[in-house]
Amino acid sequence: MRQKLWVISLGGSRIIPEEVDNSFLIRFKKMIDSHPTHKFVVVTGGGSTARKYISSLKKLNKNTKDQSLSGIAITRFHAGFMSRLFGKKANEDIPKNMHKVKSLLLKNQVVFAGALRYEENNTSDGTSAKIAGYLGCPFINLTNIKGLYTSNPKTHKRAKFIKAISWKNFNEIAKKIKYEAGQHFVLDQSAAEVIMNKRISTYIVGSVASIDKIIKGERDFGGTLIRG
């Protein structure tokens, strides 16, 4: 039986790279609309907007928790913005716990959420992974690069694309990166550990078209699969 429930982590950098990316948002909404028999939980990140506030607080010598709380506020703002964009098929209330996420799925095709509550060393990716584990469904991380590479493809021309990787090997990579509020990596340390422990099929993609292919069950979806 084909999967009918999906958790998507929507990076804030996709919503508003500099200005709100209306063309991307239209493509994203059309893709969701084209799968009316499926349900989605979309967790929005804070992106560069959150990082600007976090950077300011860091320079003003505010602690990591204060930095994170500002980032959390931006993720929830983005969730509210997206829910208004989607209208009647989406939730009005922005959930702050997983039980509320599950209950909202009963009457909405799409549930938008930001960070649920403050947790040390966690980001919206970690929240997404935990929700996917709680709901027992796959996790798709939509970011601004194609998928996982051996190094940052934006700064290393010889970076090689990784089409598939095991949970264990991916976790080893993620653990080497020091946590910072507002950090920018394809999937953070918290998420890496959750998907490994819960054995969650996880996809890292850089386009709406790739998500569409995953939902349709196509094997060559153009991103990275973390599993096994």
PyMOL commands that set and color helices and strands:
alter all, ss='L'
color gray80, all
select helices_A, chain A and resi 12-15+22-33+47-59+64-89+98-105+124-135+167-175+189-197+208-215
alter helices_A, ss='H'
color red, helices_A
select strands_A, chain A and resi 5-10+39-44+110-113+139-142+148-149+161-162+164-165+202-205+224-226
alter strands_A, ss='S'
color yellow, strands_A
deselect
rebuild
show_as cartoon
